[in-house]
Amino acid sequence: MSGFSFGTQLIYVLAASCFVLGLHLMNSPATARRGNQFSTAGMVIAVATTFALIIHAGVITATGWIVMLVGALIGGGAGLYAARTVRMTAMPQLVSMFNAVGGGAAALVAIHDYIHVAAAVTGVGESTTITTLLDVIIGSVTFSGSIIAAGKLQGLITSAPVTFPGARVVNALLAALALGAGGYVISTPSLAALWIVIAASLAFGIAMVMPIGGADMPVVISLLNALTGTAVAMAGFVIGNWALIIAGALVGASGGILTKLMADAMNRSIGNIIVGGFGTGDTGAPVVPGAGAGVRSISADDAAIQLAYASKVIIVPGYGLAAAQAQHEVADLADVLESHGVDVSYAIHPVAGRMPGHMNVLLAEANVPYPLLKEMDDINPEFPRADVALVIGANDVTNPAARRPGNAISGMPILNVDQAKSIIVIKRSMGHGYAGIDNELYTNPKTSMYFSDAKTALTELTAAVKTLVG
């Protein structure tokens, strides 16, 4: 390795250090913005160093530079536009598409490297071939699987599990074909066998995600994110880039940890999720407001009386809040209550919304003080002391049925909303959540249903409370 190449690798390590520091700073909302800035700086350093290497090598023609710069501008512009315009409710889909791009790009790096090496020599180093093969397999699975996951969340593909007789056998055969052809590639360089590996891996990604229901899709996206990081790390080994190795390992490790935490929050094993078959998405048929035995509705004025004269109110935000983009309205209501001396806090379930941190980010947009956001284990003991629990669109994570065996969410840790003295649920209808089962909370004698869009309901509640407290 020349002095210049060694120097650039040290700069890559500096860039990777920025990624590590940025990830560490993202542990706290107070420093998360700075963490993003450090990570951005690391990426700028890595890209600038790559350009310096290309210029020093002098291997890119004028046409190559044009193609590369145009591609960078198109990709960067598309990414910037998507990040600025995407709604928070669609963030999981965006993350999934980014996973697809990352995994696909990593696979292309390995494919390009293998084609050029195989064309130049017939004997390829075993270690390089193994990392190349892993990069192709993992990257291809991530690419196709992430596209299917994004399609399910966006509603372009049914969120219900898609299965057929012998589906698991087909998955096993596809995996065996990819690994078998990969083994042949290791022993005998063959482009034809490599194409078989690619095709089998792409098909396996589709076949793996299609049987998984909408309820588990956020966990699958987190798993695919970890696979993307692993593919990027393998690409780093293929081309000998330290920054890619470290950055990919960071994404792979953090994504794996997040996947485990999400699975635990749903009381499901990762293997059970991958097998699929749980959850049909939020497509349950809506019921006429007030319908159903034991369900009673409430007006804005009656709900306002309960809230205004309570000592302690716990707000439980869910996907309904995110879908209505009602974070500012709930913050306004909380401000009015607090100004009247009411103790207000927010109960955040680990998988509230569609991904971990979803509610935290939404409420941060509305400048809700972070100390008011309390995780499930911290807030659950406080529900018995709460005069009112205000549930906004949260369904499965508040369903007492999880405490009983024999249903789709049995054993899932939930927020103990039913232990509050009074419960108000804001919901558009009696439709099911992702698990596709009725929420027993809605027929609780202490529960009143406020049937409305979250933004409209919260605006009406705030106005009614202001009228009461002057």
N, C-alpha and C positions, 0 to 999 in steps of 0.2 A: 504494500500500500504506500503510495507516494505521500509526501508531506502535505500536499494540498488536500488529498482525499482524507487523510487522517484528521486534518484541521476541520474539514466540513463535517466529519462524523462527530467531532467534539461539539460543533455548533448544533448539530442535530440533538445531541444529549441536552444542550442548554434549552432547546425548544421543548424537548420532552419534560424537562424539569418544570417548565412553565405550565405544562399540562398537569403535572402532579400537584403543583401548588394551587393551580386553579381549581382542581377537583377538591382539594382540601378546603379551600375557602368557600366552596359551594355548600359546605355542611351547615352553614348558618345563613338565614335570610339577610342578616346585617352585612355579611361580607360576600354574598353571592354575586353581586354586580362586579365587584373587584375580581372575583374568581373568573368570571366570564372574560374580563379584560385581560387577565394573565393568559388565559387559554387562547384568546385571539392573538395576543402578541406572540405566543409560541408558534401558532400556525403561520403567521406572517414571516417569522424567522425561518421556519422550515421551508416555506415556498420560495423565499428569496435565496436560501442556500441551494435549493434544487436548481434554480435558474443559473446560479453561479457555476454549479457543476456542469450543467449543459453547455454553457458558454465556454468554459475551460476545456471541455472535451472536444468542442467544435464538430459534433456529429450531426447537428440539426441543420437542414437546409432552410433556405428562405421560405419555401412552401411549408415545411414542417413548423416553422415559427408561426406562420399565419394560422395554420390549423390549430396549433396549441393555444395561441392567444384568443382566437375566436371561440374555441371551446371553453376556455376559462371565463370569458366574458358572458357567454350564454349560460353556463352553469352557475356562475356567481350571481348573475342577474335573476335567474329563475329562483335560486335559493333565497336571495334578498326579498324578492317579491312575495314568495310563499311565507317567509317568516313574518313579514310585516302585515300581511292580509289575512292569514289563517285565523279562524276563530278558535278560542280556547277549547271548545267542544270538539274541534277537529284536530287538535294537537296530536293525539295518538296516531291518526292517519298520516300526518306529516312525518312523525318520527318513524313510522313504518316505511314510508317512501324513502326517507334518508337511509334507513337500514338497507333497503333494496339497492340504492345507489352505491353505498359503501361496500356491500358484499359483492355486487356485480363488478365494481371497479377492481377490487382485490383479486377476483377470479380472472379478470382480463389481464392483469399484470402477470399472473402465473402462466396463463395460456400463451401470452406473447413470449415470455421468457422461454417456455418449454419449446415452442415452435422454432425459435431461433437457435436454441441449443441443439435440438434434435436435428435441425437442418445442417448444423455445422459439424457435429460429431455423432458417432453412433454409441459411444460409451458415455453415459451421463452419471455423474456422481450420485451415489445412493442417497445420501443425506439431503442433497438439493432436490432430488426427485420426490422424496417423501414430503418435504415441506411444500413443494409445488403441487403435489397431488392433494394434500390436505387443504391447501388454499383453494384449489378448483372445486373440490367437493363442498366445503363449508360455504364458500362464497356463492356457489350456484344454488345450494339449498336456501340460503338466506335471501337471495335475489327473488326467486320464485315464491317462496313462502311469505315474504314481506309484502309482495304485491297482492297476494290473496288476502292477507290479513287486513291491509288497507282497504281493499274492496269490500270486505265484510263489514268493517266499521263504517264505511261511507255509504253502505246500503246498495252498492253496485252488485254485490254478491249476497245471497241470502245469509243472514247471520245464524241461521239454524244449522246444526250439524248436518253435513252431507255425507252419508255413508251408503254403502252397498255391500251385498254379501261377498265375503272374501276380501274386503278392503285391507285388512291387516296383513293378509297373505301377500297382496300386491305390494304393500309398503315394504315388507320383508324382502320380497324378490327384487324390488328396485334398489334397496340398500345393498343386497348381496351382489347385484350386477355392477353397481358403482364401485364397490370394494374389489370385486373380482377383476374387473377391467383395470382398476387402479394397480392391483398387484401385477398384472401383465405389463403395464406401463413401466413399473419399477424394474422388472426383470429384462424387458425388451422394449426400448423406446419405440413407440408407435403412435402416430397422430390419429389413426383410425380408432385405436383403443381409447385415446384421450377424448375424442368426440363422444364415444359411448359413455364414458364417465360423466361428461358434461350433461348429456341428455338424461341419463338416469338420475343424476343429482337434481336437475331442474324438475323432473317429474316427481321425485320424492318430496321436494319442498311443497309442491302443490298438494300431493296426496297426504302429507302430514298435517297441513293446516285446514283443509276443507272439512274434515270431520269434527273440528273443534268449534264449539258454540260461542256465541257473542259474549257470554258471561266470562269466559276464560281468555278472550282475545287480548286484553291488556297484558296478561301474564305471558302470552305467546310473543307479543311484541317485545317485551323485555328480554325474553329468551333469545329472540332473533337478533336483538341488539348485542347481546353477549356473543353470539355467533359471528356477527359482523366484526366485532373487535378481534376475535380469534382469527378470522380470515385476514384481517389487516396485519396482524402480527406475523402470520405465515408469509404474507407478501413481503414483509420486512426481511424475513430470513431469505426469501427467494432472491431479492435484489441487494441484500446486504445493507439495509438502511436501518440504523439504530433507532431513529425517531419513530419509524413505523412499528418496530418491534415493541418499544416501550408504550407508545400510545395505544396500539392494539391490545396489549396485555392489560392496560388500565381499563379500557372499555369492556374487554371480556370479563375481567374480574368484577368490576362494579356492576355490570349487567347481570352477571351470575348471582351476586349477592342480592340485588334488587329482585330478581326472579324468585329466589328462595323466600324472601321476606313477603312478597305478594302471595305466593302459594300458601305460606303459613297463615297469612291474614284471612285466607279463604278456607283454611283447614283442608287443603288438598295437596297431594303430592305432585311434583312436576311430572312424574311418569303418568299419573292419572290424568293430568291435563292434556298431555301429548296424545294419549289414547283417544281422548275426545268424547263427545256425546253429551256434554253438559251445557244447558242454557240455550234458549232460543232467541235471545235478544229481547229488546223492549217492544215486542210486537203483539203483546197480549191485547185482546179486543177490549176497547174501553167500555165502561159501563156507565149508564146514565147517572149523573150525580145524585147521591142520596140512595141509590139502589143498593140492595144487599141487606141481609138481616143484621141488625145491630149497628148499622152505620148511620151516624147522624152528622148533618152539616151544620155550619156555623156562619154567621154573618160577620162582616168586618167590624161592626160596632161591638158585638159581643166578644169577639176575639181581642179587640183593643182594650176592653175593660179588664180581661184577664191579664194581659201583658202590662198595662199601665199600673195596676195595683199589686203586681207581683214583687217579691223581694229578690228572687233569683230566677233568671231566664237562661236556658241553654238552647242555643240555636244549632240545629243539625243540618248543614248544607249537603246537598246531593246533586245528582246529575241534572235534576230539574232546574236547580239554580244556575248551573252552567249553561244549559240549553237556552234558558231565557236571558242569559247575560244580565242577571239581576244582582250581581255582587255590590254595585253601588247602592241599590235600593235597600238591601239588607243592612249595609253599613249605616245608611241614614236612619233606619228604624232603630238600630242598636244605639246610635248617638242620642236619639230622642229619649230612649228608655234610660240610658245612663245619666243623662242630664236631669232625669226625674228621680235619680237615686237607685235605680234598679241595677243589680249585679248581673252583667251579661257576659257570657263566654260562648265559645264555639266548639262543638264536638266534631273532631276530624277522624273519620275512619280511614285506615290505611289504604283502602281501595275505593274511597268515595269518589264519585265521578267516573273517570275512565282510566286514570293512571295515578300512581302515587305522587303526591304533591300538587295534584290538580286543584283542589280546593284552596290550598295554601297560596298558590300563585294568583288565583282569581281574587281572593280576599285581599292579598297584598296590593293588587291593582286598585282596590277601593280604599287603600290606606288604613285597613283594619290593623290595629296594633298586634304585633306577633304574639306577645304574651297572652292574648285572649284566645289564641288558637291552641286547643288542648288535644293531645292524642288520646286514642281510645282508652288505654290503660289508666291514664290520668283522670279522665273525665267521668268514667263509668261510676266510680264511688260517689260522685256528686249528684247524680240523677235523683236519688231519693230525697235530697234536700231542695231540689228545684221545684218551684211553684208551677212553672210552665216549661215544657219542652216544645220548641217550635221546629218542626221537621219540614224541610223544603225540598221535596222531590227525592229524598233518600228512600229507597225501597228495601232491597234485600238486606242491606246493612243494618236495618232496624227491625227486621222480622223476627219475632220471638220463636217462630217455628224452628229456627236454627238450634234451639236448645233441645229439641225432640228428635229422636232418630226416625229414619224412614222417609226423608224427603230430600230434595235436591241440595239444600243448604245445611243439612244436619251437621252440627259441630263447628260451623263457621263462627268465629268470634264476631259479636255484634255490639252495637251501642245499646245500653240498657235504657232505652227511651221509655219503655213501659213502666219503669219504676218512678217516673216523675209524678207529681201530684195531679197535673193536668197536661194533656197533650193536644197540640194543634198541628194538623198535617196539611200543608199546602200542596195540592196536586191537581193536575188538570182533569184526571178521571180516576177510575178504580182499576186502570190497566195494570198488568203485571210488570215486574222488573225483569232483569236479564235471566233470572233463574226460571221464570215462567210459572211461578206459584203465587197464590194469594198471600197477602201480608196480613197476618193475624192481628197486627197492631191496630188496623183500621176498624176492627170490630170490638176493640177494648172499650169498656164502659167509660173510661177516662178520656177517650179520644174524640175530638171533633174534627171533621173534615172541612177544609176551606177549598172548594173546587174552583180553581182559577189558574191562569198562567202565573208563574212565580213573580215576574216583574210587576204585573198588574196588582196582584194580591198584596205584595209588600208596599207598593205605593199607596194603596187604599188603607192598609193597616197603619202606615206612618201618619197619614192624614187624620185618621180616626183617633190615634193616640195623642196627636198634637191638640186636637179639639178637647180631649179629656183633661190633659195636664196644663192646658193654656199656653 
